[in-house]
Amino acid sequence: MTSPTNTPPGWYADPQGAPNQLRWWDGAQWTAHTHADQPGQPPPQQAAAPNHNPGKVQHQVQQQAHVGPVAGGSGTLFTEPVLVVNQKAKLIELTNEYSVFDQHGRTIGSVVQVGQSTLKKVARFVTSLDQFMTHRLEIRDANGQPHLVLTRPAKFVKSKVLVTRPDGQPVGEIVQQNVFGKINFGILVNGQQVGAIKAENWRAWNFAIVDHTDSEVARITKTWEGLAKTMFTTADNYVLQIHRQLPDPLLSLVIATALTVDTALKQDSRGFG
């Protein structure tokens, strides 16, 4: 059984009719990879989402990021023109966790750090050496099913993030290209650069995302949450605006950048202190 070619990669009900089973669609065809569905059980990491304020998310988009209402979108991570990525505020950050909303404040996904050992959590608590650790995050839809996996290997100077499907199929890489000045990242597929992420200032708060012709296709804007929250918690919040429909794998890599930029650069700012 086939599906429309514009269906984004993800876990869907098994078309072969197996009960309570999901099968991975890679964007072009069904694969042999399956995942058990568990009806009646709350999806992972969804418990924290109901406490958000849709009006606050709308204010974040329109007043802070200065992004007006954008038509289109069908309520998924891969179809919405605007994604709001808000990190869960913590006094002490031992794991990275984000909620993802559409421009109206509806929860459409989450990002969760996985595979972190107790020893690594202790190291994050007593040191500031995150940049020397490997980080792995899953981008999940509103039902808790993973769609992309981001792996940032341990680094010393420059970051590199590997993006794959949940079944291990490579999507591409996001590679830091410089250390000083305005930070830039290359977006690579099969070793060929298909785009770039360009910081607009040396503090790396806002980024333009361009394609292989250097035309801007998306923009990441960091939003301000207030002095007290910024000083006493680790929350980082971003708005990703995608200007036009993009083909895959560029679309998947652009969506991944909203998380990659934070994971790759925030640890660098901590240094050894």
Secondary structure, DSSP 4 states (H G I P E B T S, - for coil): ----TTSPSEEEE-TT--TTEEEEE-SSSEEEEEEE--TTSPPTT-TTGGGS-HHHHHHIIIIIS---------SSTTT-SEEEEEEPP-SS-SS-EEEEE-TTS-EEEEEEE-S--HHHHHHHHH---GGGS-EEEEEEETTS-EEEEEEE---SSS-EEEEE-TTS-EEEEEEE--SSSS-EEEEEETTEEEEEEEESSTT---EEEEETTS-EEEEEEE----HHHHHHS---EEEEEE-S---TTHHHHHHHHHHHHHHHHHHHHHTT-
